[in-house]
């Protein structure tokens, strides 16, 4: 790697949960100097907290002011998804590189429109999402700046190792199964389509789906093949609607016009397949994995939970500020603790890759094409499930 002395200057837009995930990643970047200059959010109280926690030089409320700053090299977009494409386009036009959180975009209805998921045909959603992504692609064609897609599953250490093995052996990936499931979201708007752009598929299924597309991409590169998406089938639904209020007490999912279950099958142009599973009705903590079955090996990418540290507690004294795991109601008894979570789940790896891409002018592992394909598949899946048919590409 070449040496570099000039820091990569970062401006972050958004001061919610994802700003902390990225901040934790920036703290561990090595080999490339970085400068966290600006965090921007209309809520200055939230922006101030991010500024103090990670050492940004300033917190401001105006996105346009951040775009106009000639010192800033990269705009890190960690806002709600309905803002992603517009902000990315503005940043690219302003001559900035872009880091964009998942999902790339979605369909959110007209301003103030409720029950979007129950009233708008999924075919209409699919069409409009594709148009929005094509507009962003056209903007990208006018600039040499990089679009870097912050999909942590791509950079999760087991997935990166699986990619290395697939490249080394030039394996043919025949079938993959990936899942991210949990007991529902803590967000009060997770059940509303007009705020999230979909349900559990968009919120969590996007992660394993992108990870599997990345692995298939690595196979194609290693073998000198072109592998595209042939078709998508899907089943989505609301599994928690049958519960009484008392029965529902342990599950946070409260879907209004979104799904709490999704299963999506992608068929590739070589006839191989991947299956994405996502559910809001899974107790016991978050379940994140990708299983890869090749012609000459099998790879089990366990992301969470893992067996690196098993803990047993009779009480929670002194553990108030100690993170043990995610989406568990208590720390008592046996738990599979998170260890170096920001590394294993890929948050450090993605930010390391992105700042290196800017510093050394190379392409990221997770790029616009992955973001585009993931979003295209998810909305094709919604249409396939609604219409009860296969969507061919």
Secondary structure, DSSP 8 states (H G I E B T S, - for coil): -----S-EEEEEE--SHHHHHHHHHHHT--SS-EEEEEEE-S-HHHHHHHHHHHT-SEEES-HHHHHT-TT--EEEE-S-GGGHHHHHHHHHHTT-EEEEESSS-----STT---HHHHS-HHHHHHHHHHHHHHHHHHHTT----EEEE-HHHH-HHHHHHHHHHHHHT--EEEEEEEEE-S--S-TTTT-HHHHSSSHIIIIIHHHHHHHHHHHHHHHHHHT----EEEEEEEEE-SGGG--TTTTTT-----SSS-SEEEEEEEETTS-EEEEEEES---SS-EEEEEEEESS-EEEEEEES-SS-EEEES--TT-TT----SS-S---EEEE--SSHHHHTSHHHHHHHHHHHHHHT---SSBHHHHHHHHHHHHHHHHHHHHTS-EE-
